[in-house]
């Protein structure tokens, strides 16, 4: 069994809406328009291509992802998702977790348990205030019989 963890830092923005029904995104972009309803954080320190190599390897092997969204005021929420051998992690600007099985260069999780609209509303309000946030990406190899993650 192999476990790996990486942390992506970002900040909230006054235009965070978190209303998208199928995706959740953090971006390196500094600005957010109200149209970006899947984005929960801007000015991130990493895109998909920059996450830890161990995390990428486990996800490419079909491992499981537990993403914990933490705000500096102590609020948190979590998302369970899966990896896929189709993941390329080529996007250097965005990290996206998806409910669907669609994969592009920004995808780090598919078949997710939550999307932006499912994130706790007190967290969304905190991010609207511009608070710092962290997306903790914890992965484990998928060994169906072990009962972990």
C-alpha positions as CSV (number, residue, x, y, z in Angstrom):
1,X,0.0,0.0,0.0
2,X,1.4,3.4,-0.9
3,X,0.1,6.8,0.3
4,X,1.1,10.2,-0.9
5,X,0.1,13.8,0.1
6,X,0.5,17.2,-1.5
7,X,-0.9,20.6,-0.5
8,X,-2.0,23.3,-2.9
9,X,-2.3,26.8,-1.4
10,X,-4.7,29.4,-2.8
11,X,-6.8,32.4,-1.7
12,X,-10.5,33.1,-2.0
13,X,-12.0,35.9,-4.1
14,X,-15.1,38.1,-3.8
15,X,-16.5,36.4,-6.9
16,X,-16.3,32.8,-5.6
17,X,-19.8,31.4,-6.1
18,X,-19.1,27.6,-6.0
19,X,-22.4,26.7,-7.8
20,X,-21.2,24.4,-10.5
21,X,-22.9,21.0,-10.3
22,X,-20.1,18.8,-11.7
23,X,-16.7,20.3,-11.1
24,X,-14.5,22.1,-8.5
25,X,-11.5,24.1,-9.5
26,X,-8.6,26.1,-8.1
27,X,-6.5,28.2,-10.5
28,X,-3.3,30.2,-10.6
29,X,-5.3,33.1,-12.2
30,X,-5.4,36.1,-10.0
31,X,-8.8,37.3,-11.0
32,X,-12.2,35.6,-11.0
33,X,-15.3,36.7,-12.9
34,X,-18.8,35.7,-11.7
35,X,-19.0,33.3,-14.6
36,X,-16.3,31.0,-13.0
37,X,-18.9,29.2,-10.9
38,X,-16.7,26.1,-10.4
39,X,-13.7,28.0,-9.0
40,X,-13.2,28.0,-5.2
41,X,-9.8,29.6,-5.2
42,X,-7.4,31.8,-7.2
43,X,-3.7,32.6,-7.1
44,X,-2.9,28.9,-6.3
45,X,0.7,27.9,-6.0
46,X,0.4,24.9,-8.3
47,X,-1.3,23.6,-11.4
48,X,-2.0,19.9,-12.1
49,X,1.5,19.5,-13.7
50,X,3.2,20.7,-10.5
51,X,1.6,18.4,-7.9
52,X,3.8,15.8,-6.3
53,X,5.0,13.0,-8.6
54,X,4.0,10.3,-6.1
55,X,0.4,11.7,-6.1
56,X,0.3,11.6,-9.9
57,X,1.6,8.1,-10.1
58,X,-0.9,6.8,-7.6
59,X,-3.8,8.5,-9.4
60,X,-2.6,7.3,-12.8
61,X,-2.7,3.8,-11.3
62,X,-6.4,4.2,-10.5
63,X,-5.7,5.1,-6.8
64,X,-8.2,6.9,-4.6
65,X,-8.2,10.6,-3.8
66,X,-9.3,12.3,-0.6
67,X,-9.2,16.1,-1.2
68,X,-9.6,18.2,1.9
69,X,-10.6,21.8,1.4
70,X,-9.4,23.8,4.4
71,X,-9.8,27.6,5.0
72,X,-7.4,29.5,7.3
73,X,-10.3,30.1,9.8
74,X,-10.4,26.3,10.5
75,X,-13.4,25.4,8.4
76,X,-13.0,22.3,6.1
77,X,-14.9,20.0,3.8
78,X,-13.8,16.9,1.9
79,X,-14.2,15.2,-1.5
80,X,-13.6,11.6,-2.3
81,X,-12.6,10.8,-5.9
82,X,-10.8,8.4,-8.1
83,X,-7.8,8.4,-10.4
84,X,-7.5,7.2,-14.0
85,X,-4.8,5.9,-16.3
86,X,-6.0,8.6,-18.7
87,X,-4.7,11.5,-16.5
88,X,-1.9,13.5,-18.0
89,X,-1.5,16.3,-15.4
90,X,-0.3,18.6,-18.1
91,X,-2.1,21.8,-17.1
92,X,0.2,24.2,-15.3
93,X,-2.6,26.7,-14.3
94,X,-5.6,24.7,-13.1
95,X,-6.5,21.8,-10.8
96,X,-10.0,20.3,-11.4
97,X,-11.9,17.6,-9.5
98,X,-14.9,16.2,-11.5
99,X,-18.1,14.2,-10.8
100,X,-17.9,12.8,-14.3
101,X,-15.3,10.6,-15.9
102,X,-14.0,13.3,-18.3
103,X,-10.3,13.8,-18.2
104,X,-8.1,16.6,-19.5
105,X,-4.7,18.0,-18.4
106,X,-6.2,19.7,-15.4
107,X,-8.1,16.7,-14.0
108,X,-6.8,15.3,-10.7
109,X,-10.0,13.4,-9.7
110,X,-13.0,11.8,-11.3
111,X,-16.2,10.2,-10.1
112,X,-16.1,12.7,-7.2
113,X,-18.5,12.7,-4.3
114,X,-18.9,16.5,-4.5
115,X,-18.6,19.4,-6.8
116,X,-18.4,23.1,-6.1
117,X,-22.1,23.4,-5.4
118,X,-21.8,20.8,-2.6
119,X,-19.1,22.6,-0.6
120,X,-20.3,23.9,2.7
121,X,-21.7,27.4,2.3
122,X,-19.8,28.8,5.4
123,X,-16.6,27.8,3.6
124,X,-17.8,29.5,0.4
125,X,-18.6,32.7,2.4
126,X,-15.2,32.6,4.0
127,X,-13.5,32.3,0.6
128,X,-15.6,35.2,-0.7
129,X,-13.9,37.3,2.0
130,X,-10.5,36.4,0.4
131,X,-9.3,34.1,3.1
132,X,-6.4,31.7,2.3
133,X,-7.3,28.1,1.6
134,X,-5.6,24.8,1.1
135,X,-6.5,21.8,-1.0
136,X,-4.9,18.8,0.6
137,X,-4.6,16.0,-1.9
138,X,-4.2,12.6,-0.1
139,X,-4.0,9.5,-2.3
140,X,-3.9,5.8,-1.7
141,X,-3.4,2.9,-4.1
142,X,-6.6,1.2,-4.8
143,X,-6.6,-2.2,-3.1
144,X,-10.3,-3.0,-2.8
145,X,-9.9,-5.6,0.0
146,X,-8.1,-3.4,2.5
147,X,-10.9,-1.1,3.5
148,X,-8.8,2.1,3.6
149,X,-9.8,5.5,2.2
